[in-house]
Amino acid sequence: MSTNKYSARFQMMGTFIDVVVYHSNGEQLIREAYAQLADYAERFTVNQSDSELMRVNQNAGIAHVGVAQDLFELIKLAKQHSEDTRNPFNVAVGPLVKAWRIGFKDAKVPSHDVITDKLSLVDPTKIILNEDDHSVFLSQKKMEIDLGAIAKGYFADQVKNKLVEAGVRSGFISLGGNVLTIGHSPENSNKAWNVGIQNPLSERGDVVRVVPLQGQSMVTSGINERFFELNGQRYHHLLDANTGKPISTDIASLTIISEHSVDGEIWSTAGFLSSVAESITYLNSQSGIEAVIVSKRGDVHCTNGLVDYRGCILPITSL
């Protein structure tokens, strides 16, 4: 393996993206990764009215819309997880997200009537998929798919697949806090990519745990990522499709460690239950998923695969 190290940082999808590869042709591979991500960002977004995904949303209650196979498969995966009513992951939550606008300058608390109206539009079983022509139909007018809780993980996995196919044995992709590693780190004595978990209750850069990753993904969701405050109350961006309001919980942040980044994305939302204890129990029952949860009190909790005699996080060789 070449020891040539290439790295790049660029802004896309409202976040900073870092790509690092150890490969003799690294510069070209990073250019290709950039083009790949730009293509996904253009087609899968809800922030551009002419994107492939928005054509589906604009035809809600009107028509089936054929989409590319990759977008179809991602919507299918998201729908499957959304139909599990035990957790808050919901790909049909778009109308609620737009009503709150959390993360934008015009964020607001919607009225009770608006929330009630939007709650009638967030049923994932009303997403009709046709395998034969890869078409998607939202069977109720004003429904909207929002892939924000899953897309970046999918993108990271696809970029990694292409890099690995090109012969990259070491590297990582970071999509704004969503980290996916390739192989081991040539520079660290433990051969792992050591990735810190941000303390959600403190300044950026204050780390509560460091997780050694070798080829795995780490994704964090937290109530400190996107929020706004009104009349002394803080409203975070993780919405409960049953109440139409931010999830009520004692969890401050939830980090998922998994092989695939798309699973990390899914479970970092799906595991955001009403209490730390409930979430740990639920995530312990999922195969191939490990989690680190920081409570609003600052306590750190781990799923079984990360607990050793010191309490939380042991060196990971494989999950």
Secondary structure, DSSP 4 states (H G I P E B T S, - for coil): ----EEEEEEEETTEEEEEEEESTTHHHHHHHHHHHHHHHHHHH-SSSTTSHHHHHHHTTTT--EE--HHHHHHHHHHHHHHT-TTS---TT-HHHHHHH-TTSTT-----HHHHHHHHTT--GGGEEEETTTTEEEESSTT-----TTTHHHHHHHHHHHHHHHTT--EEEEEETTEEEEES--SSSTTSSEEEEEE-TTS-TT-EEEEEEESS-EEEEEETTTSEEEETTEEEES-B-TTTSSBPP-SEEEEEEEESSHHHHHHHHHHT--SSHHHHHHHHHTSTTEEEEEEETTS-EEE-GGG--TTSS----S--
